[in-house]
Amino acid sequence: MKDGQFRKYLYISLAGAIGIILCIIFFFAMFRFGQMMNHLRVLRNILTPFIYGAVIAYLLAPVCNFVETHLNDLLSKKMKNSQKVERLSWAAGIAFAMIFGICIIYLLLSMVLPQVFTSIRGIVAVLPANVNKWMLWLEQLLADNEVLSNYVEQFTNTAYKNMEAWLQTKLLPNMQTIVSGVSAGLISAVVVVKNILIGLIAAIYMMGNRKKFAAQAKKLVYSFFRVPVANDILDEVQYINHVFGGFINGKLLDSLIIGVLCFIIMNIMNMPYTMLISVIVGVTNVVPFFGPYFGAIPSALIVLTVSPIKCVYFLIFILVLQQFDGNILGPKILGDSTGLSSFWVLFSIILFGGLFGFVGMIIGVPTFAVIYDLIKKFSNFMLKKKNLSVNTEHYEELISVVQEGDTYHYIRNSSHEEIDKAQEMDIEHR
């Protein structure tokens, strides 16, 4: 047997074996999905500090690179020892990035938290008076309408009975469970603080060794794959970094600007609880598409406890603000960083939000953009191998593709003559 034929059959056998193994793994994963997710959760809990560290390092890496590059250029003109210059620039970049991140968080918390607590105390303080005011208004409304009054009385009696039954059958017997849950919550808070502290230390190590880790990863890629394939993988990694970095950093900046604008304009409009509502609007704006609604609904309810008229004004203001963000500010900052249409943005938010919760709603759009790009590139690669067009417009209202020699004709539904010609040529080919 010739060497070429042996290789051909060897590759076919390997492809078949790999296909069978992948099918076995797939069906095993489907039938053992719950157990696999439990193991993944355990692994995630173990690696949580390193995940925090990776996120912190990724967000602060641009600051670190900026300081290191500029300081290296500045010190190179004054010092002849290049190794010493690199070490100083490296250490200064990491230190400045960490100090910058901590200062930003401290400034935000020191400015926001006191006013948020003041707003919450104000809501609690005026809530009884507002409830009494609403009850008096409701009594006056019902005094002239006996039918509506009877319905409200029946509803109130039913709600009271249900509340009493819930207190007796659910709350009181489960007080021990509730106390245990509060204790578990406090322990979880301590664990989160511990993970963040370890994550900060891990972030320092990751930023310090980022170039070495990148070099080791590239080395592994070129050791496992052929050079053209490895080059394509590195290009895709750069695209992933561009999509995630551009989207996340841009969305954070966009949400910060929206929160500040909300605070300024609400103060001008003399709205209540400006800082609390601005924080809610800014934080929820991080979530694409659904974020404005998540922030507007509770904020409107807070304003409603003070004044229905101001609540209407607030809803109009939020609508205008979100239109400004969606049509002017957002596209200006983010640009077309993902390349996804509105439908796929909505699809990715719902899908990843359902799988991973709030975090999934934030990272869902860039993640799906990467998946979409990989599918698009693979599809174009397979079409080029078949000498078919990669232009999507050629496949609109397509009936069939007919080959004449080395040329392909794309027969569309808009021309009956082309359809008849395609059928005749198809018969000839058969």
RODREN-790333 format. One record per residue (C-alpha): residue in three letters; x, y, z. Coordinates in steps of 0.02 Angstrom, whole numbers, padded with zeros to 5 digits, always signed. Layout:
<recs>
ALAXYZ/...
</recs>
This chain:
<recs>
MET+00000+00000+00000/LYS+00065+00171-00046/ASP+00111+00294+00090/GLY-00019+00421+00028/GLN-00161+00294+00035/PHE-00106+00238+00208/ARG-00112+00417+00272/LYS-00281+00445+00191/TYR-00359+00293+00278/LEU-00270+00338+00440/TYR-00346+00512+00439/ILE-00518+00440+00399/SER-00503+00317+00543/LEU-00445+00453+00663/ALA-00588+00567+00609/GLY-00714+00427+00637/ALA-00640+00384+00808/ILE-00643+00567+00861/GLY-00823+00583+00802/ILE-00876+00430+00903/ILE-00785+00495+01058/LEU-00868+00666+01041/CYS-01039+00584+01024/ILE-01008+00480+01181/ILE-00953+00636+01277/PHE-01104+00733+01216/PHE-01231+00600+01269/PHE-01141+00575+01435/ALA-01149+00763+01465/MET-01335+00766+01422/PHE-01381+00624+01540/ARG-01264+00682+01679/PHE-01292+00869+01655/GLY-01346+00901+01835/GLN-01196+00813+01910/MET-01077+00900+01791/MET-01150+01071+01838/ASN-01127+01030+02023/HIS-00944+00988+01993/LEU-00922+01147+01892/ARG-00999+01249+02034/VAL-00877+01172+02157/LEU-00733+01212+02040/ARG-00799+01389+02016/ASN-00809+01416+02204/ILE-00629+01360+02223/LEU-00568+01472+02082/THR-00676+01623+02128/PRO-00529+01726+02198/PHE-00432+01699+02037/ILE-00585+01745+01933/TYR-00598+01908+02031/GLY-00413+01935+02007/ALA-00424+01904+01820/VAL-00568+02027+01802/ILE-00477+02160+01904/ALA-00315+02134+01807/TYR-00406+02141+01640/LEU-00493+02304+01684/LEU-00334+02385+01752/ALA-00215+02319+01619/PRO-00239+02470+01502/VAL-00190+02588+01645/CYS-00040+02480+01686/ASN+00017+02474+01504/PHE-00005+02663+01484/VAL+00100+02705+01638/GLU+00233+02575+01600/THR+00255+02630+01418/HIS+00264+02817+01453/LEU+00373+02798+01608/ASN+00491+02684+01512/ASP+00510+02815+01375/LEU+00539+02952+01505/LEU+00668+02856+01608/SER+00761+02793+01455/LYS+00816+02971+01419/LYS+00888+02993+01593/MET+00953+02820+01638/LYS+01071+02710+01537/ASN+01033+02545+01624/SER+00890+02476+01519/GLN+00853+02330+01635/LYS+00835+02445+01784/VAL+00721+02559+01683/GLU+00611+02412+01634/ARG+00598+02351+01815/LEU+00555+02524+01880/SER+00426+02551+01743/TRP+00353+02379+01774/ALA+00336+02405+01962/ALA+00270+02583+01944/GLY+00140+02528+01816/ILE+00070+02393+01930/ALA+00072+02505+02083/PHE-00011+02651+01994/ALA-00145+02538+01916/MET-00192+02462+02086/ILE-00192+02632+02173/PHE-00295+02705+02030/GLY-00425+02566+02042/ILE-00437+02577+02233/CYS-00451+02768+02228/ILE-00590+02763+02097/ILE-00690+02639+02202/TYR-00657+02738+02362/LEU-00709+02903+02283/LEU-00868+02828+02211/LEU-00916+02745+02375/SER-00873+02898+02481/MET-00979+03010+02370/VAL-01122+02891+02339/LEU-01148+02784+02495/PRO-01181+02924+02622/GLN-01313+03004+02510/VAL-01389+02835+02468/PHE-01406+02795+02654/THR-01480+02968+02684/SER-01607+02938+02545/ILE-01655+02768+02614/ARG-01676+02841+02790/GLY-01783+02979+02715/ILE-01893+02852+02626/VAL-01916+02753+02787/ALA-01953+02911+02885/VAL-02087+02979+02769/LEU-02161+02812+02718/PRO-02293+02804+02858/ALA-02352+02982+02821/ASN-02361+02943+02634/VAL-02457+02782+02668/ASN-02582+02878+02776/LYS-02599+03009+02638/TRP-02635+02875+02509/MET-02759+02789+02625/LEU-02854+02953+02653/TRP-02859+02983+02466/LEU-02922+02806+02438/GLU-03056+02826+02572/GLN-03117+02987+02493/LEU-03122+02903+02323/LEU-03220+02754+02389/ALA-03342+02858+02489/ASP-03437+02906+02331/ASN-03430+02734+02250/GLU-03513+02594+02348/VAL-03479+02455+02220/LEU-03293+02495+02211/SER-03288+02509+02401/ASN-03360+02332+02419/TYR-03230+02262+02299/VAL-03089+02347+02394/GLU-03156+02286+02560/GLN-03166+02107+02497/PHE-02989+02120+02428/THR-02925+02191+02593/ASN-03008+02054+02695/THR-02938+01919+02582/ALA-02764+01994+02588/TYR-02774+02006+02779/LYS-02826+01824+02796/ASN-02688+01768+02678/MET-02560+01869+02774/GLU-02619+01797+02940/ALA-02613+01620+02871/TRP-02438+01652+02802/LEU-02377+01716+02970/GLN-02446+01565+03062/THR-02403+01427+02940/LYS-02245+01491+02853/LEU-02153+01627+02947/LEU-02163+01573+03130/PRO-02125+01387+03102/ASN-01977+01433+02991/MET-01898+01565+03104/GLN-01751+01449+03141/THR-01722+01426+02956/ILE-01729+01614+02929/VAL-01604+01644+03069/SER-01492+01511+02993/GLY-01509+01595+02824/VAL-01457+01763+02898/SER-01306+01681+02978/ALA-01263+01597+02813/GLY-01281+01767+02727/LEU-01157+01845+02849/ILE-01036+01701+02820/SER-01058+01723+02632/ALA-01017+01909+02650/VAL-00858+01865+02743/VAL-00813+01740+02606/VAL-00843+01873+02471/VAL-00728+01996+02562/LYS-00597+01859+02578/ASN-00610+01817+02393/ILE-00593+02000+02345/LEU-00437+02021+02451/ILE-00358+01865+02377/GLY-00417+01924+02206/LEU-00323+02088+02228/ILE-00163+01993+02267/ALA-00193+01878+02118/ALA-00224+02031+02007/ILE-00054+02102+02056/TYR+00032+01939+02006/MET-00069+01928+01845/MET-00027+02106+01792/GLY+00155+02079+01838/ASN+00168+01921+01733/ARG+00045+01967+01595/LYS+00179+01972+01459/LYS+00254+01807+01515/PHE+00083+01723+01523/ALA+00042+01789+01349/ALA+00208+01725+01281/GLN+00180+01553+01359/ALA+00004+01543+01286/LYS+00069+01589+01112/LYS+00206+01459+01130/LEU+00078+01324+01169/VAL-00032+01376+01022/TYR+00112+01364+00898/SER+00168+01198+00974/PHE-00004+01116+00951/PHE-00059+01190+00783/ARG+00013+01223+00613/VAL+00079+01400+00587/PRO-00068+01462+00478/VAL-00194+01392+00603/ALA-00098+01465+00750/ASN-00096+01635+00664/ASP-00285+01625+00641/ILE-00307+01580+00826/LEU-00203+01730+00881/ASP-00304+01843+00765/GLU-00464+01778+00843/VAL-00397+01805+01019/GLN-00356+01985+00973/TYR-00532+02005+00907/ILE-00603+01934+01069/ASN-00498+02055+01170/HIS-00557+02199+01059/VAL-00740+02151+01077/PHE-00738+02120+01265/GLY-00623+02265+01307/GLY-00714+02388+01196/PHE-00888+02335+01251/ILE-00860+02318+01439/ASN-00752+02474+01461/GLY-00865+02573+01345/LYS-01022+02515+01436/LEU-00949+02561+01605/LEU-00904+02735+01542/ASP-01075+02754+01461/SER-01164+02704+01622/LEU-01057+02823+01725/ILE-01102+02968+01610/ILE-01287+02923+01614/GLY-01283+02914+01805/VAL-01199+03084+01819/LEU-01320+03163+01693/CYS-01467+03089+01788/PHE-01402+03162+01952/ILE-01373+03336+01879/ILE-01539+03350+01787/MET-01640+03278+01931/ASN-01565+03410+02045/ILE-01614+03544+01920/MET-01791+03473+01914/ASN-01795+03468+02106/MET-01832+03282+02109/PRO-01823+03181+02272/TYR-01688+03052+02313/THR-01576+03107+02169/MET-01420+03011+02222/LEU-01511+02848+02258/ILE-01606+02853+02093/SER-01451+02905+01994/VAL-01356+02756+02065/ILE-01498+02638+02018/VAL-01510+02710+01842/GLY-01321+02707+01816/VAL-01294+02530+01881/THR-01439+02452+01787/ASN-01386+02542+01627/VAL-01237+02422+01619/VAL-01360+02288+01559/PRO-01394+02316+01373/PHE-01573+02334+01310/PHE-01663+02289+01473/GLY-01557+02397+01589/PRO-01657+02559+01568/TYR-01819+02469+01613/PHE-01739+02384+01763/GLY-01686+02553+01828/ALA-01839+02655+01782/ILE-01972+02548+01865/PRO-01907+02548+02046/SER-01850+02728+02029/ALA-02023+02782+01972/LEU-02102+02692+02120/ILE-01984+02783+02238/VAL-02033+02952+02163/LEU-02217+02900+02167/THR-02210+02887+02357/VAL-02175+03075+02361/SER-02278+03146+02217/PRO-02377+03068+02072/ILE-02346+03223+01964/LYS-02158+03212+01992/CYS-02167+03027+01949/VAL-02243+03072+01780/TYR-02108+03203+01750/PHE-01975+03077+01801/LEU-02039+02945+01678/ILE-02037+03074+01537/PHE-01860+03125+01586/ILE-01799+02944+01591/LEU-01876+02911+01420/VAL-01784+03061+01347/LEU-01622+03013+01436/GLN-01626+02834+01371/GLN-01664+02894+01195/PHE-01511+03006+01207/ASP-01408+02859+01271/GLY-01472+02734+01143/ASN-01459+02846+00989/ILE-01317+02968+01026/LEU-01207+02931+01177/GLY-01203+02740+01169/PRO-01159+02726+00983/LYS-01030+02866+01004/ILE-00939+02774+01144/LEU-00966+02593+01094/GLY-00973+02613+00905/ASP-01003+02447+00818/SER-00894+02350+00940/THR-00998+02191+00930/GLY-01066+02194+00751/LEU-01230+02114+00808/SER-01403+02165+00752/SER-01537+02213+00879/PHE-01617+02040+00867/TRP-01456+01949+00913/VAL-01422+02073+01054/LEU-01594+02033+01127/PHE-01567+01846+01100/SER-01395+01845+01183/ILE-01457+01943+01336/ILE-01603+01825+01364/LEU-01498+01668+01334/PHE-01348+01712+01442/GLY-01455+01800+01572/GLY-01556+01640+01593/LEU-01397+01536+01608/PHE-01287+01648+01715/GLY-01401+01781+01790/PHE-01352+01965+01801/VAL-01171+01932+01752/GLY-01230+01836+01600/MET-01336+01985+01546/ILE-01180+02095+01551/ILE-01059+01979+01461/GLY-01190+01896+01350/VAL-01177+02021+01206/PRO-00986+02015+01183/THR-00984+01827+01210/PHE-01117+01796+01079/ALA-01027+01919+00963/VAL-00873+01808+00972/ILE-00976+01650+00940/TYR-01063+01736+00795/ASP-00895+01788+00721/LEU-00825+01610+00736/ILE-00978+01536+00649/LYS-00968+01669+00513/LYS-00783+01636+00481/PHE-00808+01447+00477/SER-00955+01465+00358/ASN-00854+01579+00242/PHE-00708+01458+00248/MET-00816+01310+00196/LEU-00900+01413+00057/LYS-00731+01466-00012/LYS-00675+01284-00016/LYS-00827+01248-00126/ASN-00794+01404-00232/LEU-00961+01477-00178/SER-00997+01659-00140/VAL-00980+01723+00038/ASN-01092+01873-00001/THR-01255+01855+00095/GLU-01351+01954-00036/HIS-01323+01815-00162/TYR-01427+01697-00054/GLU-01580+01810-00034/GLU-01736+01725-00108/LEU-01621+01587-00172/ILE-01701+01437-00258/SER-01545+01341-00305/VAL-01363+01355-00358/VAL-01322+01290-00532/GLN-01147+01253-00592/GLU-01089+01285-00771/GLY-00910+01230-00785/ASP-00815+01325-00652/THR-00951+01457-00633/TYR-01098+01453-00513/HIS-01266+01537-00549/TYR-01377+01589-00403/ILE-01558+01565-00455/ARG-01679+01677-00359/ASN-01866+01670-00336/SER-01890+01838-00424/SER-01862+01771-00601/HIS-01971+01632-00676/GLU-01856+01618-00827/GLU-01707+01585-00715/ILE-01807+01452-00621/ASP-01853+01363-00785/LYS-01671+01374-00840/ALA-01613+01302-00675/GLN-01735+01156-00688/GLU-01680+01117-00867/MET-01496+01124-00819/ASP-01529+01017-00666/ILE-01610+00884-00777/GLU-01461+00888-00896/HIS-01339+00864-00750/ARG-01439+00714-00687/
</recs>
